[in-house]
Amino acid sequence: MASKTEPKEVISLLQTLMNIESTSELEHEIGIYLQNYIHTLGFTAERIAISPDSPRCNVYAYLGDSRTARLVVSAHMDTVPPHIPFSIDDAGEVIRGRGACDDLGPMVAQIFAVQELRAEGKLKDGDVSFLWVVGEEKGGPGMIAANDMGLTWEAGLFAEPTEGKVAKGHKGNLVFEVVAHGKACHSGYPHLGTSATLLLFDAMRDLQATSWPESELLGPSTLNIGKISGGAGYNILAAEATALCSIRVAQDVEGIKQTVREVIAKHDRVDVDFKFQYPEMRLEWEFDGFEAEPMAYGTDIPRLRGDHRKVLYGPGSIQVAHGEGEYIRVSEIIEAIEKNKKLILELLK
């Protein structure tokens, strides 16, 4: 059965959301918009600060007067920088810009799926709630804070670009910073100092040469040296240099963490500072009519505590997310509306 939602409705909502800058830590305006928007559709909607003094707020919306619901339908409001405004091709099919597929397009598909089920009389108060979180792209403080709501659900349907497939699982993540401490001096007399940059490069080479665990489902764990900084100029030996790294974890995050410690410990004047971590996830994926495959990226799912069923699904491809050419097709969103409806009904059985 085709979705009852018109493409122009999808385009209009996604255009509005994408034209609000919502890069991590700048989610205030989009949160206000979503709270007001979902309220006009008949939901009780709350903006909930992620800590007592924080201006950053999650949005939680539900049908009726009770916050409790059997199913939580969740997406993240934040995007990676830089903000790229909405654009669409002349055929009205390909939408480009930041958040198109990660994660505003999948969010829109969830919203219209719930609305169609309500219109069909298939949802009642207490069945479904929305949870839209801040900061998924930067440490997950929104989903971590959602645990403080004191709520539990039977199931969670989480939105990310999965190419219209249900995820069998996804990798975990270990994020850490390596810091090398040198001694600055004039570059013409290098024997008088120690280059932190060279110390850092030596440590990075050892990390690159290290074998990391693999799993049959998720494949290899992979290292990324994402950001290197340090030094004051070409004519000065660097006093300090840093590398921000991550390992996409296929299995055994604690074992990987210990291996990182051991590698760095072999290097004098080099330290490691672990930023955050979460484990790999095995997810529920066997649903009639759906293709399924594992995902190499991570999500907020491990950060939401509880024994609820966990399903990851959404339109769009992660392979174009985070880049200048991020896009999604309107037809993908329309298809995802119908598929989200099937997943919601299945999870409410």
C-alpha positions in Angstrom: 0.0 0.0 0.0 1.4 3.4 -1.0 1.8 6.2 1.6 -1.1 8.6 1.8 1.4 11.5 2.5 2.0 13.7 -0.5 5.6 14.4 -1.6 5.0 18.1 -1.2 4.2 17.6 2.5 7.5 15.7 3.0 9.4 18.4 1.1 7.8 21.3 3.0 8.6 19.8 6.5 12.1 18.7 5.6 12.9 22.1 4.0 11.8 23.9 7.1 13.9 21.6 9.4 17.0 21.7 7.2 17.0 25.5 6.9 17.2 25.8 10.7 20.9 25.4 11.6 21.1 22.5 14.1 24.7 21.5 14.2 25.7 20.0 17.5 25.3 22.4 20.4 23.1 24.7 18.2 19.8 22.6 18.5 17.8 25.3 20.4 15.8 26.7 17.5 15.0 23.3 15.8 13.9 22.0 19.2 11.4 24.9 19.7 10.1 24.4 16.2 9.6 20.6 16.6 7.9 21.1 20.0 5.4 23.6 18.5 4.9 21.6 15.3 4.1 18.3 17.0 1.8 20.1 19.5 -0.3 21.4 16.6 -0.8 17.7 15.6 -2.4 16.9 18.9 0.6 15.7 20.9 1.6 16.8 24.4 5.1 18.1 23.8 7.9 18.9 26.3 11.3 20.4 26.0 13.5 18.8 28.6 16.9 20.3 29.6 19.7 17.7 29.4 21.1 19.1 32.7 19.7 21.6 35.3 21.8 24.6 33.9 21.9 23.6 30.3 20.2 25.5 27.5 20.2 22.4 25.4 16.9 20.4 25.4 15.5 17.2 24.1 12.0 17.1 22.9 9.6 14.4 24.2 6.1 14.2 22.7 3.3 11.7 23.5 -0.5 11.2 22.9 -2.7 12.0 25.8 -1.8 13.1 29.3 0.6 10.3 30.4 4.2 10.4 29.4 4.3 6.6 29.4 4.1 4.8 26.1 4.7 1.3 24.8 7.0 2.4 21.9 9.5 5.3 21.7 10.2 6.5 18.1 13.5 8.4 18.2 15.8 10.5 16.0 18.5 13.1 16.7 18.0 16.8 16.0 21.7 17.7 15.6 23.7 17.5 12.5 27.5 17.7 11.8 29.0 21.0 10.7 29.0 22.9 8.5 25.4 23.9 8.0 24.3 23.4 4.4 20.8 24.8 3.6 18.1 22.8 1.8 18.1 22.6 -2.0 16.1 20.4 -4.4 16.6 19.4 -8.0 14.2 20.6 -10.8 12.4 17.2 -10.8 11.5 17.6 -7.1 13.2 14.4 -6.2 16.7 14.8 -4.8 17.0 16.9 -1.7 20.5 18.1 -0.8 21.9 19.7 2.3 22.9 19.0 5.9 20.5 16.7 7.6 18.9 15.4 4.4 19.7 11.8 5.3 21.3 12.2 8.8 19.0 12.6 10.5 16.2 14.9 9.5 15.0 13.0 6.5 14.5 9.8 8.5 12.9 11.9 11.3 10.3 13.2 8.8 9.5 9.7 7.7 8.8 8.6 11.2 6.6 11.7 11.9 4.4 11.0 8.8 4.3 7.3 9.6 2.8 7.9 13.0 0.4 10.5 11.6 -0.9 8.1 9.0 -1.4 5.4 11.6 -3.3 7.9 13.8 -5.5 8.9 10.8 -6.2 5.2 10.2 -7.3 4.7 13.8 -4.5 2.2 14.5 -2.9 4.2 17.4 -4.3 5.2 20.7 -3.1 7.2 23.7 -0.2 5.4 25.4 1.0 3.5 22.2 3.7 5.8 20.8 5.9 8.7 21.9 8.6 10.7 20.1 12.0 11.3 21.5 14.2 13.8 19.6 17.6 14.3 21.1 20.5 16.7 21.0 24.2 15.9 20.6 24.1 12.4 18.9 26.9 13.6 16.7 29.1 14.8 19.6 29.1 12.4 22.5 25.4 11.7 22.9 24.5 14.0 25.9 20.9 14.1 24.8 20.3 10.4 24.9 22.3 10.0 28.1 20.1 12.6 29.7 16.9 10.8 28.5 17.6 8.1 31.0 16.9 10.7 33.8 13.3 10.9 32.6 12.7 7.6 34.5 10.6 6.1 31.7 10.7 2.7 30.1 9.3 1.3 26.9 8.6 -2.1 25.4 10.4 -1.1 22.2 12.4 1.6 20.5 12.4 2.4 16.8 15.5 4.5 16.1 16.1 6.5 12.9 19.3 6.6 11.0 20.1 6.2 7.3 20.1 2.5 6.7 19.3 2.5 2.9 15.8 1.3 3.8 17.1 -1.9 5.4 16.7 -3.0 9.0 20.1 -3.0 10.8 21.3 -6.3 12.2 23.6 -4.4 14.4 26.1 -1.6 14.5 29.6 -0.9 15.6 30.5 0.7 18.9 32.9 3.6 19.3 36.0 4.4 21.4 37.0 8.1 21.1 40.3 9.3 22.6 42.9 12.0 22.3 46.6 11.3 22.2 48.8 14.1 23.5 52.5 14.4 23.0 54.6 16.7 25.2 57.8 18.2 23.6 60.2 21.0 24.3 60.1 24.1 22.1 63.2 25.6 20.6 64.5 27.2 17.4 64.1 24.8 14.5 67.7 25.6 13.4 69.0 24.0 16.6 66.7 21.0 17.0 69.1 19.3 19.4 68.1 21.9 22.0 64.5 20.7 22.1 62.1 17.8 21.4 59.5 17.8 18.7 56.0 16.9 20.0 54.9 16.4 16.5 57.5 13.7 15.8 56.6 12.0 19.2 53.0 12.0 18.1 53.7 10.6 14.7 55.7 7.7 16.2 52.7 6.9 18.4 50.3 7.1 15.5 52.3 4.8 13.4 52.2 2.2 16.2 48.4 2.5 16.5 48.1 2.1 12.8 50.2 -1.1 12.9 48.1 -2.6 15.7 45.6 -5.4 14.9 42.1 -4.8 16.3 39.3 -7.3 17.0 36.9 -8.5 14.3 33.5 -10.0 14.5 31.6 -12.3 12.1 28.6 -9.9 12.0 30.3 -6.4 12.0 33.6 -7.1 10.4 36.9 -5.4 11.5 37.3 -2.7 14.2 38.8 0.3 12.4 41.0 3.2 13.6 40.6 6.7 12.4 43.1 9.5 13.2 40.6 12.2 12.7 42.2 15.5 13.7 45.8 16.4 14.3 46.9 19.8 15.8 50.0 21.2 17.5 52.9 23.5 17.2 53.3 27.2 16.8 55.1 27.6 13.5 57.4 26.2 10.9 60.5 27.6 12.7 59.7 26.2 16.2 59.8 22.7 17.4 56.3 21.9 18.7 55.9 21.9 22.4 52.7 20.0 22.2 50.8 18.0 19.6 47.5 16.2 19.8 45.5 13.6 17.7 41.8 13.1 18.1 41.1 9.4 17.2 38.3 6.9 17.2 38.0 3.2 16.8 34.8 1.8 15.4 34.4 -1.3 17.6 33.3 -4.6 16.2 33.7 -6.3 19.6 35.4 -6.0 23.0 35.6 -2.2 23.6 37.3 -2.7 26.9 39.9 -4.9 25.4 40.5 -2.3 22.7 40.8 0.4 25.3 43.5 -1.6 27.1 45.4 -2.2 23.9 45.4 1.6 23.2 46.8 2.2 26.7 49.6 -0.4 26.2 50.6 1.0 22.8 50.8 4.6 24.1 52.6 3.5 27.2 55.5 2.5 25.1 56.1 6.1 24.1 57.7 8.5 26.5 56.1 11.9 26.9 52.9 10.7 25.2 49.6 10.3 27.0 46.1 9.2 26.1 42.8 10.8 27.3 39.7 8.7 26.7 36.7 10.9 25.8 33.8 8.5 25.5 32.8 5.0 24.4 29.9 2.7 23.8 29.8 -1.0 22.8 28.7 -2.7 19.6 25.0 -3.5 19.4 23.1 -6.5 18.2 19.6 -5.4 17.1 16.3 -7.0 16.3 16.1 -7.4 12.5 13.9 -10.3 11.4 10.8 -8.7 10.0 8.8 -9.9 7.0 9.3 -7.9 3.8 12.5 -6.2 5.0 16.1 -6.6 3.9 18.7 -6.5 6.7 22.4 -5.9 7.0 24.9 -4.7 9.7 26.0 -1.1 9.9 29.6 0.1 10.3 28.7 3.3 12.1 27.4 3.9 15.7 24.2 5.4 17.1 22.6 6.6 20.3 20.9 3.3 20.9 23.5 1.9 23.5 23.1 5.1 25.5 19.4 4.6 26.3 19.3 2.1 29.1 16.6 -0.6 29.4 15.7 -4.0 28.1 13.3 -2.7 25.4 13.4 -4.2 21.9 15.7 -2.2 19.7 15.2 -1.6 16.0 17.2 0.7 13.7 15.8 1.8 10.3 15.6 4.7 8.0 15.9 6.0 4.4 19.0 7.4 2.9 22.6 6.2 2.8 25.2 6.8 5.5 27.8 6.8 2.7 26.7 10.4 1.7 26.2 11.6 5.2 28.6 14.2 6.8 29.9 15.2 3.3 29.3 18.2 1.1 27.0 16.2 -1.2 24.7 14.8 1.5 21.3 14.0 -0.1 18.1 11.9 0.1 15.5 11.1 -2.5 11.9 12.1 -1.8 10.8 8.7 -3.0 13.0 7.1 -0.3 11.2 9.0 2.4 7.8 8.1 1.0 8.7 4.5 0.9 10.1 4.8 4.5 6.8 6.2 5.7 5.1 2.9 4.8 7.9 0.7 6.1 8.0 2.7 9.4 4.2 2.0 9.7 4.8 -1.7 9.4 7.6 -1.7 12.0 5.5 0.4 14.4 2.5 -2.0 14.2 4.8 -5.0 14.5 6.5 -3.6 17.6 3.1 -2.8 19.2 1.8 -6.4 18.8 
